[in-house]
Amino acid sequence: MNYHNGLEIRSNFYYSYSKFLKEKFNSNVYKISLATDETCPNRDGTKGYGGCIYCSSHGSGKPFEKEVHKQVEEYFEYVKKGEKFIAYFQSFSNMYKKSDKLIEEIEKLKDFQKIVGISIATRPDTVNCKVLEYLTTLSDRFFIQIEFGLETSNDITLKKINRQDESKTFLKACETVKSFLPDSHLVAHVIVGLPDENFIDYENTVKFFLLSKSDGIKFHHLYIVEDSTIYQYFMKGKVKLLSENEYIDIILELIKILPPDKIIHRIKSSMIPVNLIAPLWTMDRFFYDKLYRKAKDKKIFQGMIYGNNDFNCWEERK
């Protein structure tokens, strides 16, 4: 891996997703977030109703308004920069009930030469072998990425947040995907700051992630949106959110225990401000500057506990 000078970029002390994509494609690659009209098993009554307590009514993405290929057409109409893109099926569980629709939409994306990758977000308990078998036929055309919501390895917390699933399902789902698609890129979503959790829980979740066949991790901080169940608890003072400084300190400690080959897709959540209730630091445009400065002060970098210096950008190389 190439050494990156510490003054060049704010994310040089960890293996960022942008770095990974640039190494893989030899150019900048951009992600197009796409909304779908899927659902998930603890929304439609199969396992429960209401979804996870932090989730908005339209899932983790924006509201569904038009077919996926139409969203892509509209994106390219207004966004002119960039030559390579990954189509990200973001909202809800995209391998759940409408697998045929998912396959149909991916087929239509073949017409867009700028699309070089397909990323599919889904719950671990909705892995669909029909979709995976279909994706095996696309490996020559697309980079395949599957994103699973692990959230936490603490099954007690999973019950509290109405997850309606167990953490062990995540490990099984990773095994299943890799059995069909050995070269696929697996990503685990982890939420830092879930109710009643502490650093031991976050550390255990990262260690649990490392037991899987996942290639990357996406960190989110817990935030409150107005149309989520947790909003009611928050308004009654029953939910304590992490401060920005607390979150940065936690993330830096977690970065220490990540091996240097694991890609960090995201450090914090991003949210449309009009839907956001708290914390307001979600919108802090200086967040990454603060993260970088504290990492530099503490000389923290990914892989440091393993004696690996690929991301040790704080000392002069001889």
Buried (B, 14 or more C-beta within 10 A) or exposed (E): EEEBEBEEBBBBBBBBBBBBBEEEBEEEBBBBBBBBBBBBBBBBEBBBEEBBBBBBEBBBBBEBEEBBBEBBBEBBEEEEEEEBBBBBBBBBBBBBBBBEBBBEBBEBBEEBEBBBBBBBBBBBBBBBEEBBEBBEEBEEEBBBBBBBBBBBBBEEBBEBBBBBBBBEBBBBBBEBBBEBBEEBBBBBBBBBBBBEBEEEBBBBBBEBBBEBBBBBBBBBBBBBBEEBBBBEBBEEEEBEBBEBEBBBBBBBBBBBBBEBBBBBBBBBBEBEEEBBBBBEBBEEEEBBEBBBEBBBEEEBBBBBEBEBBBBBBBEEEE
